[in-house]
């Protein structure tokens, strides 16, 4: 009579996994280790997503307000013979469009003097090189927003309570919904140029501020399109005539001009949305008296250039630099990243410094896994002796504890990623709750130049979040696993 062979642990499939799971379920320290991994991964993915989102939003803001390439002179307002320079640049194969611009610092008077950044553009050309058409509100859109906020006339105040920072969150969301609506098309060049039309200005005054028409004596001021927060913060109102004062470059004398507030824009960059003012380039060049009789040409701050293939940006910059030298030796050709390269680099460095510090804190997680497994080895010493005496190999015993440590880290990593994702998805809602309860703005728009917390989930950041707990968990599991496999089975069986 044949007897069936007795089953040993080595004959049972996946016995390491089953024992690992059983040991983990029997210890409270395993729960503590799991929670430490979960919260550690959640913190890493939240921080990396916020920092990554801030970098992406900052890049998009810079790119949206500028263009791929800027051609500027080393001295202000000295890019002359603009038509000839544009012709040379447009001859470069990868160049799609160009647009001249003038920028200067100024002060505007609307009850009191406030600083501003005066940006003069050519409407038709500017929409082809930057995203200005995406963030300028159409008259109907702006009227609807101001009406909903009870701000459609100067005698009305904001219909809801302002937040402590002075930034109303409800209008910000409302404007974003309008600008980012899927069916919304950006303004074209002709549509943007309509803002600077004399008939549009007169119609706007008749509807918004008719009482000032007699004082103007038929002279309609040139148009200014202002940052939306100038309207939300009640610094001015639609249809108001404001005075802008700046300095003439040749004589350093103050020069002032009246402008009609005819529109508004929202870029998402709080600094621009609260201080920038767009005017027509022809208006500002005459206001600053930039005509040079010797060159028989007006002076400009520079030329914005849009390229067809962004992957060839560096080569295109070199080509433009070469052809621009034919006109002027002092012209500089810069990419949009060069304008705030120091800021972008500083934010990237800060991101990885914070990541490094968080990884150091994650070493605490590794210690939790190490202690949990060491306690398990001590508690289950007799079990290890029984397994080894029944034929289990030292490698099998090692795998029991390695599997336990990795299961803890993998499960904690998955839970941490889910928790971090849920937190990031609702982070602005959480921020608003904290603001409403405590009155403290954790993400101040005036400091970070953005009115909402940006989030960006990138594959690289997810991998950086997964790597530390898995690596640290493996290393922390290795010591107790090797120790357990080297126990003497006879002594282990008699262990008390």
C-alpha angles and dihedrals in degrees: 000000000000119000120213114246114259115252116247128190089259090060093054112086117235094001089149091058094047094048092046091052092046093051092048093050092052097056130073089202088067089060090050091050091048092051093048090053091046096052093040092055091043092054092048095049092045093051094044092047093050094045091044091048091049091052092048093046091048091051092047091048092051093043093046094053095041131027138246093278136017124201110201140160125239091245125053122265093002102119099111136169084045095177093056093045091049090049091054092048094046089054089068108102099231096047114108103177144346135206131185119228142182124207131182142152117257145159125241125205118216105147088321136018118270130175120250142174110240113211119186117196141173100239100210095046097037094063088059096055105034140028094256090121091059098056104034109098119230115239092251092048093049093046091052092050095047091046092052089050093046089240100114094113135035094247093059126081131208110295095225138040116282118235117248091261091057090247114120108217096198094060091045091058092043092053092046090053090054097044096043098042108135093231095049116110120206118251113268125223094263092048092051092046089055088072089066094048116118094225091053090051093051092048090049092052092048091053102037109025112010094155092072096055096088091052091053090058093212095309109123112203120232116268128261124193108204137198111272095239090063086066096038092050090050094241089133140347137228111276094023121135110227132183119234119198124194139154126266106233097219100049102017087229120145115256123192133192134176118238133189116231100229106157148358140226137198119205097169089245102112093203091056094040092054101037112022124096124188120213134166114278092228090056095052097043089055092043091053092041093231096165113124111204093197094055091033087223142100120250121238135189091236149290128279115218130198119200129210098221114035091193088068094051097118093049091048091052090054092048093049090047089053096049094041090058087069088067104030133004094205097058116120124207114207134175119230090254091057091063092069100011093134092054094047092048092048092052092048091050091047090052093056094041089056090046091052091051091049091051089054089053088049088065085077086064090054090053090051091054091046093051092044092054094042090055090048092051091050093047095045098042092118090050090054090051091052092049093049092047091051092055105273111149124233087245090057092051089048090053091053092064096034088053091049093051094045092046090054092049096043093047091047091048093052092047090045092052091050093047092047092048093050091048093049092046090057099030096115091049089050089048091053091050091051090047092050093047101041105019089230119127107214094187103040112199092211090057102039096032091231129098096210132039107258120221128195124178109204128179092232091055091049090052090048088053094049099045102065099053094043095048095041091044091052093048092045091050094048097071099052091038093056091042091053093049092053096055116121106248094217093050091042092054090052092044113128 
